[in-house]
């Protein structure tokens, strides 16, 4: 179950980072036996200079690309499956170009970046990889005709350039990247949105019983940060409430927290929350983190109305 939680986080996160720089498709189906590409990115033309804000990921985004992130070390079969997806996409593009009687420029063929937290020396050597001048440690290219590379996230140097990829690592590497994310200026274009996704990941893991050691440590590390963020949001809600009415500020705060926890809640539940008093809203804000599903929220509201 946690694998799918991390998969969704990776797709949502990469889409959030790349959406301003071109077309992003997640879970894109390819021909043949049903397969899905995790993230397919086609850069906008002309390319925005702001993409450099993403460091190494921005460098990847200069060209069409396929991103295949793995929570655990990618196996030999999984790497082969990624290569098969790339070859099927390439074959589809060649067929389309042939049908249109045009030539397929090499630079339009997506590059494949396989993102894996770790990879053994034997695993890498089995794909006859090579490291290229001008690229950071941790990036291993396959034969040139394949237009593919394996990115070993835990081997990347801990620099601002690699931050946005290290956030997809695990254990201490991911935790350190989260601390660096928190240290970014509040006006950084990706800090707030990325933190929201990280906190959503933490909440989804927290309500799941079947988690491993790394996930438990991630939850423990994020809990105080999440609480601090919540208190800050609550204070902002109070300040806004003094300007627009205290009740409205509390409503927006609680609804925001519930949407973060469960996704967008039903309109009928939202209406019930808007009918609560300020004191009831504050009480809901104190207990909502204990809810594990929407049914718990509904039960609390029913009890309050009674």
C-alpha positions in Angstrom: 0.0 0.0 0.0 2.8 2.5 0.9 4.4 1.9 -2.5 1.3 3.5 -4.1 1.3 6.4 -1.6 4.9 7.2 -2.6 4.2 6.6 -6.3 1.4 9.2 -6.2 3.6 11.6 -4.2 6.4 11.3 -6.8 4.0 11.9 -9.8 2.2 14.8 -8.1 5.5 16.3 -7.1 7.2 16.1 -10.5 4.0 17.4 -12.2 4.0 20.4 -9.8 7.6 21.2 -10.5 7.4 20.8 -14.3 4.0 22.1 -15.3 5.1 25.7 -15.9 7.7 24.6 -18.4 5.8 22.3 -20.8 3.2 19.6 -21.1 3.2 17.0 -18.3 1.4 13.7 -18.5 1.3 11.3 -15.6 0.4 7.6 -15.9 0.5 7.9 -19.7 -0.4 4.7 -21.4 1.8 3.2 -24.1 0.9 0.7 -26.9 1.4 -3.0 -26.7 0.7 -4.8 -23.4 -0.9 -2.2 -21.1 1.9 -0.2 -19.5 2.0 3.3 -18.0 4.7 5.9 -18.1 5.0 7.5 -14.7 5.8 11.0 -16.1 6.0 12.2 -19.7 7.3 15.7 -20.2 7.4 17.8 -23.4 9.1 21.1 -22.9 7.4 24.3 -24.0 9.0 26.2 -26.9 10.7 28.5 -26.4 12.0 27.0 -23.1 11.7 29.3 -20.0 14.9 30.4 -18.4 13.2 29.9 -15.0 13.6 26.1 -15.4 17.1 26.6 -14.1 15.5 27.1 -10.7 15.1 23.3 -10.7 18.8 22.7 -10.9 19.6 19.2 -12.2 16.0 18.4 -12.8 15.7 21.6 -14.9 18.7 20.4 -16.9 16.8 17.1 -17.6 13.8 19.2 -18.6 15.6 20.9 -21.5 14.5 18.0 -23.7 11.4 15.7 -23.9 11.8 13.1 -21.2 10.3 10.2 -19.5 10.7 10.1 -15.7 10.4 6.8 -13.9 10.9 7.3 -10.1 11.3 4.3 -7.8 10.8 4.3 -4.0 13.0 1.2 -3.6 16.1 0.3 -5.5 15.0 -0.5 -9.1 15.5 -4.1 -10.0 17.0 -5.4 -13.2 13.5 -6.3 -14.5 12.1 -2.9 -13.6 14.9 -1.1 -15.4 14.3 -3.3 -18.5 10.5 -2.5 -18.3 11.4 1.2 -18.3 13.6 0.7 -21.4 10.7 -1.2 -23.1 8.4 1.7 -22.5 10.9 4.1 -24.0 11.3 1.9 -27.1 7.6 1.6 -27.5 7.2 5.4 -27.3 9.9 5.8 -29.9 8.3 3.2 -32.2 4.9 5.0 -31.9 6.6 8.3 -32.8 8.3 6.7 -35.8 5.0 5.3 -37.0 3.3 8.6 -36.7 6.1 10.4 -38.5 6.0 7.8 -41.3 2.2 8.2 -41.7 2.7 12.0 -42.0 5.7 11.5 -44.3 7.9 13.5 -42.1 11.3 12.8 -40.5 11.5 12.2 -36.8 14.2 14.5 -35.4 16.4 12.8 -32.8 15.9 15.7 -30.3 12.2 15.0 -30.2 12.6 11.5 -29.0 12.2 11.5 -25.1 15.2 10.8 -22.9 14.5 8.2 -20.2 15.7 9.1 -16.6 15.3 6.2 -14.2 15.3 7.6 -10.6 16.3 5.1 -8.0 17.4 5.7 -4.5 20.3 3.2 -4.6 21.8 0.8 -7.1 24.5 -1.8 -6.6 27.7 -1.8 -8.7 26.8 -5.1 -10.2 23.3 -3.9 -11.1 24.8 -0.8 -12.9 27.6 -2.7 -14.6 25.1 -5.2 -16.0 23.6 -2.4 -18.1 27.1 -1.4 -19.4 26.7 2.1 -18.0 29.1 5.0 -18.4 29.6 8.3 -16.7 30.0 11.4 -18.9 32.1 14.5 -18.4 30.1 17.5 -17.3 27.6 15.4 -15.3 27.4 14.9 -11.6 28.3 11.7 -9.8 25.3 9.4 -9.5 24.3 9.7 -13.1 24.9 6.7 -15.3 24.2 6.7 -19.0 23.4 3.7 -21.1 24.4 3.3 -24.7 23.9 6.5 -26.7 21.3 5.1 -29.0 19.1 4.3 -26.1 18.9 7.9 -24.8 18.5 6.6 -21.2 20.2 7.1 -17.9 20.0 5.7 -14.4 20.1 8.4 -11.6 21.2 7.0 -8.3 19.7 9.6 -6.0 21.7 8.7 -2.9 25.0 9.2 -4.8 24.1 12.7 -5.9 26.1 15.4 -4.0 24.0 17.3 -1.4 23.9 20.6 -3.2 21.1 23.0 -4.1 21.4 21.8 -7.7 20.3 18.3 -6.7 17.7 19.2 -4.0 14.6 18.6 -6.2 15.8 15.1 -7.0 17.0 14.2 -3.5 13.5 14.9 -2.2 12.6 11.6 -4.0 15.2 9.6 -2.1 14.5 7.8 1.1 15.7 7.7 4.7 18.3 10.3 5.7 18.8 11.6 2.2 15.1 12.5 1.9 14.9 13.9 5.4 18.0 16.1 4.8 16.4 17.4 1.6 13.2 18.3 3.4 15.2 20.3 5.9 16.9 22.1 3.0 13.4 22.7 1.5 12.3 24.3 4.8 15.4 26.5 4.7 14.5 28.0 1.4 13.1 31.6 1.3 9.3 31.7 1.7 8.9 33.4 -1.6 10.7 30.6 -3.4 8.4 29.6 -6.3 8.3 25.9 -5.3 8.7 25.9 -1.5 5.1 26.2 -0.5 3.6 23.8 -3.0 6.2 21.2 -2.4 5.8 21.4 1.4 2.0 20.9 0.9 2.8 17.7 -1.1 5.3 16.5 1.6 2.7 17.1 4.4 0.1 15.2 2.4 2.5 12.3 2.0 3.1 12.4 5.8 -0.6 12.3 6.5 -1.3 9.5 4.1 1.5 7.4 5.6 0.4 8.3 9.2 -3.1 6.7 8.6 -1.6 3.6 7.0 -0.7 0.8 9.4 1.7 -1.2 7.1 4.7 1.1 6.9 8.4 0.4 7.1 11.2 1.9 9.3 12.0 4.6 6.8 8.4 5.7 6.6 8.0 5.7 10.4 11.1 7.9 10.7 9.8 10.2 8.0 6.5 10.6 9.9 8.4 11.4 13.2 10.6 13.9 11.5 7.7 15.7 9.7 5.2 15.7 12.7 6.8 18.7 14.5 7.2 20.5 11.2 3.6 19.8 10.3 2.4 21.1 13.7 4.5 24.2 13.3 3.0 24.8 9.9 -0.5 24.2 11.2 0.1 26.7 14.0 1.4 29.2 11.5 -1.6 28.6 9.3 -3.9 29.0 12.3 -2.3 32.3 13.3 -2.6 33.5 9.7 -6.2 32.4 9.8 -6.8 34.4 13.0 -5.2 37.5 11.5 -7.3 37.2 8.4 -10.3 36.6 10.7 -9.7 39.9 12.4 -9.8 41.5 9.0 -12.7 39.5 7.4 -14.4 38.2 10.5 -13.0 35.7 13.0 -15.5 33.0 12.1 -14.7 33.0 8.4 -11.0 32.8 9.1 -11.5 29.7 11.4 -13.7 28.1 8.7 -11.1 28.5 6.0 -8.4 27.2 8.2 -10.3 24.0 9.2 -11.5 23.3 5.7 -8.0 23.8 4.4 -6.6 21.3 6.9 -9.4 18.7 6.1 -8.7 19.0 2.4 -5.0 18.4 3.0 -5.9 15.3 5.1 -8.5 13.7 2.9 -8.4 15.5 -0.5 -11.3 17.9 -1.3 -14.2 17.0 1.1 -17.8 16.7 0.0 -19.8 20.0 -0.4 -22.4 18.9 2.2 -19.6 18.4 4.8 -18.2 21.8 4.0 -21.6 23.3 4.5 -22.0 21.6 7.9 -18.6 23.0 8.9 -19.6 26.5 7.9 -22.6 26.2 10.3 -20.4 25.6 13.3 -19.6 28.3 15.9 -16.2 29.7 16.4 -15.7 27.5 19.5 -16.8 24.4 17.7 -14.5 25.2 14.8 -11.6 25.5 17.2 -12.5 22.2 18.9 -12.6 20.5 15.4 -9.2 22.0 14.6 -7.8 20.3 17.7 -9.1 16.8 17.0 -9.1 16.6 13.2 -5.5 15.2 13.1 -6.9 12.1 14.9 -9.3 11.4 12.1 -8.2 8.5 9.9 -11.1 8.7 7.4 -13.9 11.0 6.3 -16.4 8.9 8.3 -14.7 10.0 11.5 -15.3 13.7 10.5 -19.0 12.9 9.8 -19.4 11.2 13.1 -17.8 14.1 15.0 -20.2 16.6 13.2 -23.2 14.4 13.9 -22.2 14.2 17.6 -21.7 18.0 17.7 -25.1 18.7 16.2 -26.8 16.3 18.7 
